[in-house]
Amino acid sequence: MRLHRLDITAFGPFGGSLTVDFDELSAAGLFLLHGPTGAGKTSILDAVCYALYGSVPGPRQSGQGMTLRSDHAAPATRTEVTLDLTVVGRRLEVTRQPPWQRPKKRGTGTTLDKAQTWLREYDPAARSWKDLSRSHQEIGEEVAQLLGMSREQFCQVVLLPQGDFARFLRADAEARGKLLGRLFDTRRFADVEKHLAERRRATESQVRAGDADLLAEAHRMQQAAGEAMPLDDLAPGEPGLAESVLTAAAAARSTAREQLAVARCRLTAAESAQAAADRSLDDVRERDRLQRRFAEARESAARLAEGDGARQEAQNRLDRSRKAEAVAPALELRESAEAEHRDAVAVEARMRALLPAAHREAGAAGLAAAARRSAEELGDRQQPTAPGIRAAPGDRARVPRPTRASPVPSGGSPW
């Protein structure tokens, strides 16, 4: 912010109009306001603050704008402050008039005029001023936004009261600190400092707790790693604890990786040896199985050799059975023939019992001859019976006539 000109009318101790050209004063870089007490040095600074914020610094601000009017001003002269300044690259002009009791234009008595404010901006291209606002609120927000400070901050930082400044120069360090704290309202900074201190203590506590946990983990790692992880004697909160633990952990990790690589190589070798042992075991088991089969085969051969006689006998019996099976039909036919032969012999015996005694012992040929003779005699004589042969009634029907197809036993009779 740079001040160019200040116009004061009926303000403070100045009953008339006063113009302060700050451009001319600051041509040499610095300027000094000096004079006896009550000359109005502070009132010039108050006018600057009033033009910017519509009020003066705290001790002189009573809350009533009428107190800003000079007691030496003429009744018809309006109190007014105009400030020309450049801020954030913009040249502005602020004019403020506090409320005042002016004489009535007609009759006697006074009337109240409200406070008025104007804000203008200089246009370099047109080389003229243009009105921006006449609202107290809009102008106050615009100035505060451009300056970046409130009235209290502006008074504490820019307008340092001269009495406080004198005490500041004569005070010791502690008193200066208190004075600066009161002038600049450093309570928020003290609160921030207190908050940061509390944060620091809390953080230190967290760091110590974290260091304790880290040391506990480090000791567990050391127990697992053994001599591969050397660890310095450190306490929680000591500087370099984390770095020392991480360094030891890195060394232990590197050693563990090497040991892991060696263990993997050993594992691979052990797996190869196990595979070879498994193959050898399979070979031994197969050989044992074959040997047991061979022993069982030898035992079976011995048992077979011991029973070779019985087997041969059984084989002979089998052969005979097969041969007998071939002649079984003939045997059955023989049995049938024997049965028929026995029947025929029985019939023959019965039939011979019926023959005359002379022919009972005759053979087949004799009986055949006797039969022919009997037939011939019957045919010639047509006699039913031969001489000397008597047949009982009904016997002829029971005597079978021999046929050529009837079997005749050897040495027997055809009857």
C-alpha positions in Angstrom: 0.0 0.0 0.0 1.2 3.5 -0.9 -0.4 6.8 0.2 -0.5 9.7 -2.2 -2.6 12.4 -0.7 -4.8 13.0 2.4 -7.4 15.8 2.6 -8.8 16.6 6.0 -11.7 19.0 6.8 -13.0 19.7 10.3 -11.5 16.6 11.6 -10.0 16.3 15.1 -7.9 19.3 16.0 -8.1 20.7 12.5 -10.9 23.2 12.3 -10.3 24.0 8.6 -9.0 22.1 5.6 -5.6 20.3 5.5 -3.8 18.5 2.7 -0.9 16.1 3.2 1.0 15.2 0.1 2.6 11.9 0.9 4.2 11.7 -2.6 6.3 14.8 -1.8 7.1 13.7 1.7 8.3 10.3 0.7 10.4 11.5 -2.2 13.5 11.1 -0.1 12.3 7.6 1.0 11.4 8.4 4.6 9.6 11.2 6.4 8.9 12.2 10.0 5.8 13.7 11.6 6.9 15.8 14.6 5.5 18.6 16.6 4.3 19.4 20.2 1.7 17.4 22.0 -1.7 18.1 20.7 -0.5 19.4 17.3 -2.4 16.6 15.5 0.2 14.1 14.6 -1.8 11.2 15.7 -5.0 12.7 14.2 -3.4 12.4 10.7 -2.9 8.7 11.3 -6.4 8.5 12.7 -7.7 10.2 9.5 -5.9 7.5 7.4 -7.5 4.7 9.4 -10.9 6.4 9.3 -10.7 6.8 5.5 -9.9 3.1 5.1 -12.1 1.5 7.7 -14.6 4.2 8.8 -13.3 4.3 12.4 -10.2 5.3 14.2 -7.8 3.2 16.4 -9.2 1.7 19.6 -8.4 4.2 22.4 -9.8 7.1 20.4 -12.8 5.2 19.0 -15.8 6.0 21.2 -18.3 4.5 18.8 -19.9 7.9 18.0 -18.9 9.5 14.7 -19.7 12.9 16.0 -16.6 12.9 18.2 -14.4 13.0 15.1 -15.6 16.5 14.2 -13.3 19.3 15.2 -14.6 21.7 17.9 -12.9 24.6 16.1 -14.8 24.0 12.8 -17.4 26.4 11.6 -21.0 25.2 12.1 -21.7 25.0 8.4 -18.4 23.2 7.6 -18.9 19.4 7.0 -16.4 17.0 8.4 -14.7 15.0 5.6 -11.7 12.8 5.0 -10.4 11.9 1.6 -7.5 9.5 1.0 -5.8 8.9 -2.3 -3.8 5.6 -2.3 -2.5 2.8 -4.5 -3.0 -0.8 -3.4 -2.5 -4.0 -5.3 -1.8 -2.0 -8.5 -5.1 -0.1 -8.3 -5.3 3.7 -7.5 -8.3 4.4 -5.3 -9.8 7.4 -3.6 -11.9 7.0 -0.5 -14.0 9.8 0.9 -15.9 9.5 4.2 -18.2 12.0 5.9 -19.3 11.1 9.5 -22.9 12.0 10.5 -23.1 15.6 11.9 -25.7 18.1 13.2 -25.8 20.9 10.7 -27.8 24.1 11.1 -31.1 24.1 9.3 -31.2 26.0 6.1 -34.5 27.5 7.1 -35.4 28.6 10.6 -33.4 27.8 13.6 -32.0 24.6 15.1 -30.1 21.8 13.6 -30.8 18.6 11.6 -28.8 15.3 11.4 -27.1 14.4 8.1 -26.3 10.7 7.7 -22.8 9.4 7.1 -21.7 9.1 3.5 -18.9 7.3 1.7 -17.6 7.4 -1.8 -15.1 5.1 -3.6 -13.5 6.0 -6.9 -10.8 4.4 -9.0 -8.4 6.2 -11.4 -8.4 5.1 -15.0 -5.0 5.7 -16.5 -6.2 5.2 -20.1 -9.0 7.8 -19.7 -7.0 9.9 -17.2 -10.1 10.4 -15.1 -11.8 9.0 -12.0 -14.8 6.7 -12.1 -17.2 6.0 -9.3 -17.2 2.4 -7.9 -19.6 2.4 -4.9 -21.3 4.6 -2.3 -22.2 1.7 0.0 -20.5 1.6 3.4 -20.6 -2.2 3.4 -19.3 -2.7 -0.1 -16.5 -0.2 0.3 -15.5 -1.8 3.6 -15.3 -5.3 2.1 -13.4 -4.0 -0.9 -10.8 -2.2 1.2 -10.4 -5.2 3.6 -10.0 -7.6 0.7 -7.4 -5.4 -1.0 -5.4 -4.7 2.2 -5.7 -8.2 3.5 -6.1 -6.9 7.1 -8.9 -6.0 9.4 -9.0 -2.6 11.2 -7.6 -4.2 14.4 -4.8 -5.8 12.5 -4.0 -2.6 10.6 -3.9 -0.6 13.8 -1.6 -3.1 15.5 0.8 -3.7 12.6 0.8 -0.4 10.7 -0.3 2.3 13.2 1.9 1.8 16.3 0.8 4.3 19.0 3.6 6.6 20.0 3.2 6.2 23.7 3.4 2.4 23.4 6.3 2.8 21.1 8.2 4.8 23.7 7.6 2.3 26.4 8.7 -0.4 24.0 12.0 1.3 23.5 12.7 1.6 27.3 11.3 -1.8 28.3 13.3 -5.0 28.9 12.9 -8.1 26.9 10.1 -9.6 28.9 8.2 -6.3 29.0 8.8 -5.9 25.2 7.3 -9.3 24.7 4.2 -8.5 26.7 3.9 -5.1 25.0 4.3 -6.6 21.5 1.8 -9.3 22.5 -0.7 -6.6 23.5 0.0 -4.4 20.5 -0.1 -7.1 17.9 -2.6 -9.3 19.7 -0.3 -12.3 19.7 -2.7 -14.4 21.7 -3.5 -16.5 18.7 0.2 -17.1 18.2 0.5 -18.0 21.8 -2.4 -20.4 21.3 -0.7 -21.8 18.2 2.6 -22.1 20.2 0.8 -23.8 23.0 -1.0 -26.1 20.6 2.3 -26.9 18.9 3.9 -27.6 22.2 1.1 -30.0 23.1 1.4 -31.5 19.7 5.2 -31.8 20.2 4.7 -33.6 23.6 2.0 -35.8 22.1 4.3 -36.6 19.2 7.2 -37.3 21.5 5.0 -39.7 23.4 3.9 -41.3 20.2 7.5 -41.5 19.0 8.6 -43.0 22.3 5.8 -45.6 22.1 6.7 -46.3 18.5 10.4 -46.6 19.4 9.5 -49.0 22.2 7.4 -51.1 19.8 10.2 -50.9 17.2 12.8 -52.0 19.8 10.5 -54.9 20.9 10.2 -56.0 17.3 14.0 -55.5 16.9 14.7 -57.7 19.9 12.4 -60.4 18.6 14.1 -60.2 15.2 17.5 -60.4 17.0 16.4 -63.5 18.9 15.3 -65.1 15.6 18.4 -63.9 13.6 21.0 -64.5 16.4 24.4 -63.1 15.7 23.3 -62.1 12.2 21.6 -59.0 13.6 23.9 -56.9 15.9 21.8 -54.3 17.8 23.2 -51.3 19.7 21.9 -50.5 23.2 19.4 -47.8 22.5 16.5 -46.4 24.5 13.2 -45.1 23.2 13.4 -41.5 22.1 17.1 -41.5 21.3 18.1 -40.0 18.0 19.1 -42.5 15.4 17.2 -45.4 16.9 15.1 -46.1 13.8 18.1 -45.8 11.6 20.1 -48.2 13.7 17.3 -50.7 13.9 16.6 -50.4 10.2 20.3 -50.9 9.4 20.5 -54.0 11.6 17.3 -55.3 10.1 18.7 -54.7 6.6 21.9 -56.7 7.5 19.8 -59.4 9.1 17.5 -59.5 6.0 20.5 -59.8 3.7 21.9 -62.6 5.8 18.5 -64.3 5.9 18.3 -64.1 2.2 21.7 -65.7 1.8 20.7 -68.4 4.3 17.5 -68.9 2.4 19.4 -69.3 -0.9 21.7 -71.9 0.8 18.7 -73.7 2.3 17.0 -73.8 -1.1 20.1 -75.3 -2.6 20.2 -77.8 0.2 16.6 -78.6 -0.3 17.1 -79.1 -4.0 20.0 -81.5 -3.3 17.9 -83.3 -0.6 15.0 -83.6 -3.0 17.3 -85.1 -5.7 18.8 -87.5 -3.1 15.3 -88.4 -2.0 14.2 -89.0 -5.6 17.2 -91.3 -6.1 16.5 -93.1 -2.8 12.9 -93.5 -3.9 14.0 -95.0 -7.2 16.5 -97.3 -5.4 13.8 -98.3 -2.9 11.4 -99.1 -5.8 14.1 -101.3 -7.4 14.7 -103.1 -4.1 11.0 -103.6 -3.5 10.6 -105.0 -7.0 13.5 -107.3 -6.5 12.1 -108.4 -3.2 8.7 -109.0 -4.8 10.3 -111.1 -7.6 12.4 -113.0 -5.1 9.3 -113.8 -3.0 7.5 -114.9 -6.1 10.4 -117.1 -7.0 10.5 -118.6 -3.5 6.7 -119.3 -3.7 7.2 -120.8 -7.1 9.9 -123.1 -5.8 7.7 -124.1 -2.9 4.9 -124.8 -5.2 7.2 -126.8 -7.5 8.4 -128.8 -4.4 4.8 -129.5 -3.4 3.9 -130.5 -6.9 7.0 -132.8 -7.0 5.8 -134.4 -3.7 2.4 -135.1 -5.2 3.6 -136.2 -8.6 2.7 -139.9 -7.9 -0.8 -139.0 -6.9 -1.1 -136.7 -9.9 0.1 -139.5 -12.2 -2.4 -141.8 -10.7 -5.1 -139.3 -11.1 -4.0 -138.7 -14.7 -4.1 -142.4 -15.4 -7.6 -142.5 -13.8 -8.6 -139.6 -16.0 -7.3 -141.4 -19.1 -9.1 -144.5 -18.1 -12.2 -142.6 -17.5 -12.0 -140.9 -20.9 -11.5 -144.4 -22.5 -14.4 -145.8 -20.4 -16.5 -142.9 -21.5 -15.9 -144.0 -25.1 -17.2 -147.5 -24.5 -20.0 -146.5 -22.2 -22.7 -146.9 -24.9 -21.4 -150.4 -25.7 -21.5 -151.3 -22.0 -25.1 -150.0 -21.8 -25.9 -152.0 -24.9 -24.3 -155.1 -23.3 -26.3 -154.6 -20.1 -29.4 -154.3 -22.2 -28.4 -157.4 -24.1 -27.7 -159.3 -20.9 -31.1 -158.4 -19.6 -32.8 -159.5 -22.8 -30.7 -162.6 -22.7 -31.8 -163.4 -19.2 -35.4 -162.8 -20.2 -34.9 -165.1 -23.2 -33.3 -167.8 -21.1 -36.2 -167.6 -18.7 -38.7 -167.8 -21.6 -36.6 -170.7 -23.1 -36.7 -172.5 -19.8 -40.4 -172.1 -19.5 -40.9 -173.2 -23.1 -38.7 -176.2 -22.8 -40.7 -177.2 -19.8 -43.7 -177.4 -22.1 -41.9 -179.6 -24.7 -41.9 -183.3 -24.6 -39.1 -184.8 -22.6 -37.4 -186.0 -25.8 -36.9 -182.5 -27.1 -36.2 -180.6 -23.8 -32.5 -181.0 -24.1 -32.3 -180.8 -27.8 -30.3 -177.9 -29.3 -31.5 -175.3 -31.7 -30.8 -177.5 -34.7 -32.7 -180.4 -33.3 -35.6 -178.3 -32.3 -35.6 -176.7 -35.8 -35.5 -180.1 -37.4 -38.3 -181.3 -35.2 -40.3 -178.2 -36.1 -39.9 -178.8 -39.7 -40.9 -182.4 -39.4 -43.9 -181.4 -37.4 -44.8 -178.8 -40.0 -44.4 -181.3 -42.8 -46.4 -183.9 -41.0 -49.2 -181.4 -40.4 -49.2 -180.3 -43.9 -49.4 -183.9 -45.3 -51.9 -185.2 -42.9 -53.5 -182.0 -41.9 -53.3 -183.2 -38.5 -53.1 -180.7 -35.7 -50.5 -182.6 -33.8 -47.6 -184.8 -34.5 -47.7 -188.5 -33.4 -46.4 -188.9 -29.9 -46.6 -185.1 -29.3 -49.5 -183.9 -27.2 -50.1 -180.4 -26.5 -52.3 -179.1 -23.9 -55.1 -176.9 -24.8 -53.9 -173.3 -25.1 -50.2 -174.2 -25.2 -49.8 -173.5 -28.9 -50.7 -169.9 -28.4 -48.0 -169.5 -25.8 -45.2 -171.2 -27.8 -43.3 -168.5 -29.8 -42.2 -169.3 -33.2 -38.5 -168.7 -33.7 -37.4 -165.9 -36.0 -34.1 -165.2 -37.6 -33.9 -161.9 -35.9 -34.1 -163.4 -32.4 -30.8 -163.7 -30.6 -29.8 -167.3 -29.8 -27.4 -167.8 -26.9 -24.3 -169.8 -27.6 -24.8 -173.5 -27.2 -28.5 -172.9 -26.5 -31.9 -173.5 -28.2 -33.7 -171.1 -30.3 -36.7 -171.5 -27.9 
